[in-house]
Amino acid sequence: MHSRSITDEDIMMETSYTVNNKPPIKEIALAIALLVLGIVVGSLMAYNRVGGDKAHRMFFAILGGILFIQGSYYARITYYAYNSYKGFSFTNILPM
């Protein structure tokens, strides 16, 4: 019976590691949608008094703020990766 052990040569020869720095279109579209939706929902509910009582407005204003924070975070990463800032790449954006 022949037993085979894994050596450093086997690990190096199996695959080559390549970095794919193509922009993830779905994730970027989601980030922009969250950013815009957060601005729209948050500002409409907070300032134009759309909806029912004050608690209803505050809930949707907070929801809009959360959407805005998520969207602006990923939009910032996308912007920096697109402009090739040091330390940023499209791999920093989590896949869907």
C-alpha atoms as one frame of an Amber mdcrd trajectory, in Angstrom:
protein
   0.000   0.000   0.000   1.328   3.371  -0.979   0.633   6.320   1.254   1.002
   9.789  -0.113   1.769  12.800   2.004   1.165  16.385   1.072   4.340  18.344
   0.603   5.005  21.995  -0.053   5.546  21.233  -3.735   2.073  19.712  -4.048
   0.473  22.754  -2.478   2.383  25.145  -4.735   1.678  23.182  -7.916  -2.077
  22.656  -7.465  -3.455  26.105  -8.177  -2.184  29.565  -8.755  -3.734  32.335
  -6.721  -5.076  35.166  -8.833  -6.867  38.246  -7.611 -10.014  39.052  -9.532
 -10.515  42.795  -9.228 -13.600  43.106 -11.424 -16.367  45.232  -9.937 -19.225
  43.209  -8.421 -22.176  44.781 -10.219 -24.976  43.368  -8.015 -23.307  44.475
  -4.797 -22.587  47.968  -6.145 -26.193  48.324  -7.326 -27.411  47.242  -3.884
 -25.111  49.760  -2.174 -26.372  52.605  -4.349 -29.990  51.522  -3.858 -29.524
  51.441  -0.073 -27.893  54.868  -0.152 -30.661  56.464  -2.210 -33.466  54.636
  -0.415 -32.018  55.646   2.944 -31.896  59.297   1.937 -35.412  59.257   0.495
 -37.107  57.299   3.273 -35.269  59.069   6.068 -35.817  62.575   4.795 -39.461
  62.091   3.762 -40.442  60.596   7.074 -38.444  62.935   9.272 -39.074  66.303
   7.642 -42.294  66.126   5.616 -44.336  64.414   8.332 -45.466  61.647   5.989
 -47.271  58.872   7.773 -49.222  58.594  10.974 -48.049  59.566  14.420 -44.616
  60.593  15.661 -43.548  57.012  16.491 -44.322  55.911  12.931 -42.226  58.779
  11.508 -39.344  58.072  13.881 -39.314  54.355  13.033 -38.986  55.046   9.324
 -36.494  57.866   9.896 -34.299  55.445  11.869 -34.780  52.775   9.191 -33.740
  55.314   6.555 -30.668  56.183   8.613 -29.649  52.531   8.868 -30.102  52.054
   5.122 -28.083  55.208   4.487 -25.199  54.082   6.697 -24.977  50.674   5.002
 -25.216  52.166   1.522 -22.696  54.931   2.127 -20.178  52.469   3.589 -20.216
  50.201   0.545 -20.468  53.119  -1.894 -17.305  54.560  -0.302 -15.458  51.258
  -0.689 -16.619  51.074  -4.304 -15.458  54.619  -5.015 -12.039  54.048  -3.460
 -11.574  50.710  -5.220 -12.597  52.198  -8.582 -10.107  55.034  -8.156  -7.385
  52.581  -7.015  -6.769  54.000  -3.565  -4.155  52.062  -1.639  -5.680  49.337
   0.525  -9.026  49.205  -1.282 -10.166  46.672  -3.863 -13.450  45.229  -5.021
 -12.693  42.134  -2.945 -13.454  44.251   0.163 -17.145  44.227  -0.833 -18.921
  41.197   0.585 -20.592  38.940  -1.990 -24.362  38.592  -2.018
